Amino acid sequence: MRAVWRGTVAIGLVSIGVRMYAATKDHDFRFHHVHRADAGRIRYRRECEACADEIDFDDVARGYELPDGRIVLVEQSDFDTLPSPADRTMQVLQFVPSSDIHPVYFQRCYYLEPDDNAVQPYTLLRLAMERTQRLAIAKFGMRRRETLAAVQPKGDVLVLHTMMWPDEIVPADFPFLRREMTVRPQELAAATALVTSMATDFRPDEFTDDYQRAMSNLIEVKSGEAQPQPIPVQRDGDTAVDLLEALRLSVERARLDDL
């Protein structure tokens, strides 16, 4: 793996040298726009909407559109005047309960590997967070941007999640939230029974991306490297007259699936 960031995790007067690696990868297929007649790649021109001229890359600038439609040009020299985040120091700001942060704040996930001379403090930090059931909130510079992050143990390593800033979270403002909803006790009991009947430990290996498997087979078939494979058929849901009946049937189905 290639490190995407290298620096120091600073906790008070303690410094831990680390390297950061992507913890996930996308398994989607990447398609290109090509000419159907000869499969040649399609190229797109950098064309100005105002004058219709093709523009050299050196003449391309960055612009921010104001609400009134005006464009403010921002040059590299302008960016250079901004306060630069500490690119090589990850400053731990606080330790919070692991249950305090909702997943809506999380973005990308990375592994932190300690430098050879930082294994002991790295291990102590991991064990301390496991014992206290807290994770670290930190700020650091990444790709010229100040980044908020959460660091927590995963097995024997520390995992970092880049996070959204608070003003980037869109409030859930839906009309149904302003309606009064009455839940009958028997409905809640049936819903609880459904959850209980389907309760289990999370085993990620049990889940497969059937669409990606079908896409892989499609490409192999079209390239002459494989034969068509049957596509899993999703079963239709049972028809129920009301919510309570639907919950009852769902519990029965879950119990049958466990047999």
N, C-alpha and C positions, 0 to 999 in steps of 0.2 A: 504493500500500500504506500501511496505517496502522501506525505503530510501536507495538509492544507493551511496549517498555521503552526508556528513554533514560538514559544515564549515562556513566561514565568507566571505561575499562579501565586499571587501575593496575599497572605493572610496575616495581618498585623506585621510583625517583623519576620515572619516565616516566608521563605520563597521556595517554590517547587518548580523546577524546570520540566516542561512537558512539550510533547508534540501532539497535534490534533489530527485525527483521521476521520473521514466520512464513515458513519456507521451503517448507512443504508445505500442502496443503489436501485435505480428504476429498472424494472424488467419489461417496460413497454417497448414495442417495436418502433423504430424511427423510419419514417417514410420520407421520400424526397419527391418534389414535383418534377416530373420528367415528361418529355415529348412522347406521346403514345406511339407515334410512328417508328421511332428509332431509339427510344429510351434515353435520349440525351437529357442531361440535367438542364433545368430552366434557370436562367439568370435574370435577375431583376435590376433595373437601372435606378440609380439615385437621381430622381427627377424632382426638381423644385415645382411645387404646386403654383407658385406665383408667376414664374417666368417660363416654365416648361423646359428649362435647360437641364442637361445632365450635369451633375455636380461632382467635381473631384472630391475625394475624401478630405483633403486638406482644407476645403472650403465649408465643411460641415461643422456647425457649431451646436451647442446645447441651448435650448430655449425653454422657458417656463411660461405657460399660458395663464394669464390673469383672468379673473371672472368676466371682465369686459371684453375678452378676446385679444387684447394686446399681448405681444410676445416680449418677454424680457430675456435678452441674450446674456448668458453667463459663461465667461471665458475661463480657461484653466488658471489664469492668474488670479481670478476672483476666488476660485476654490482654494488656492494656496494661501489666501488671507484668513481662512476659517481655522478655528482651533482644531488641531489634529489630534484624534484619539491616540492613546498610548498603544501603538501597534504590537508591542512585545510584552506588555504587562496586563495580566488579567487580575483585576482588583476584586477580591471578595468583599462584599459590602455587608452581608448579614447571612445568618443561617435561620431558615424558617421551617415550620412543620411540613413534611412531605405532602400532606393532604391539603395544604393551603392553596396550591396552584392548580387551577383548572387546566385541562389539556388544551383549551382554546388558545392559551398563550404560547404553546409550543410550536416551533417551526422545524428546523433541521436538527438532526441528531448526529453527534460526533463522539468518538472514543478519545480519551486522553491517555497517552502513554508517558510514563515518567522518564526523564533522562537517567542515565546509568547511576549518577551520584544523587538522585532524588527519590530512589525507590522507598527508602525508609519513611521520610515525611509524607510521601504520597500514600503509603499503606496506612500510616497513622491517621491521616485525614479520612480515608475511606472507612476505617474501623470506627472512628469517632462519630461519623455521620450515621453509620449503621446503628450504633449504640443509642444515639439520641433521636434517631428517626427524623433527622432534619437534612435538608439539602441547602447548598450554597447558592446565593444570588450574587452574580458578578457582572462587571462591565469590562469590555475590552474592545480594542480596535480590530476590525476585520474588513479588508477591501475598502479602506478609507472611510468606513462608517463606524460610529460608536454602536456597539452591540450589547444588548442585555441578554444574560444567559443564566440557566439553572444547571448546577452540577450535582449529580447524585450517584451513589454506588449502583453498579449492576454486576453482580458476581464479584470477581476480583479486580475489576477495573472501575474507573470513574467515567461516567457518561455526561456529556454536555448537550443541553438543548438550547439552541438560540431561541429567543423569545420575542413576541410582539411587544411593542410599547403600549402602555395603557390607552393612549388616544387612538391606537390602531384597532382596538376591539370595537366592533359594531354592536350596539345594544340590541337585545332581542325585544323589539317593540311590535308585538302582534296584537290585532284586535281581540283575539280570544282571551288574552291575558286580562282584559278589562271586563270580562263576563264572569258572573257568578256561576260556579259549576257545583252541582250536588252529586256526590258519589254515594250510592247505596252500599251499606255494609256487606251485602252478599256479593256485590260486584268487586269490592276491594278484596274480599276473601278469595274469590275466584282468581283475580289477577295475581294475588300473592301465591296461590297454589300453582299457577302457571309458571311463575318465576322459579319457585322452589323445584318444580318438576324438571326444569331445564338447567338447574344450577350445576356447575362443574368447575374444575380448575381449567385455567386457560392453557391450551396446548396448541401453539401456533402451527405445528406441523400438520394438524388436522385440516387446515384450510388451504384450498388451492384456487388459483385464478383460472377458472374454466375458460373464460374468454381468451386469455393469453395462450392457453394450451391449444385451443381451436385455431387461433391465428397462426401459431407456429406450424400446426399441421397443414393449414391452408397454404402457407408459403412453401413448405416442403413438397406438397402435392403439385403446386403450380410450377415448381422448379424440376419436377420429375424425380424427386428423391424419396417419395413416400406414397403410400396409398391413403385414401380418405379414411378417417377414423370417425366412429359414431360420436355425436355430440350429446352430452348429458341433457335429458329433458327435465325441465322444472315441473314439478307436480302442481296441479291447480289446488287452490285453497278450498276448504269445505264451505258450503253455503249455510249461513246461520241466520236465524230470524232476528236476533238482537245481540247486544254486546255480551250479556250474561251467557247466552247459548254459545256464542263464539268462543268465549273463554273456556267453557266446559269442554267443548270439542277439542280445543287446543291442548288442554291438559291431557285428555285421552290420547291424542296423537303423540304427545311427548312421551307418555308412558309406554305406548306401543313401540316407539323408536328405540327405547332402552331395552326392550326384550331381545 
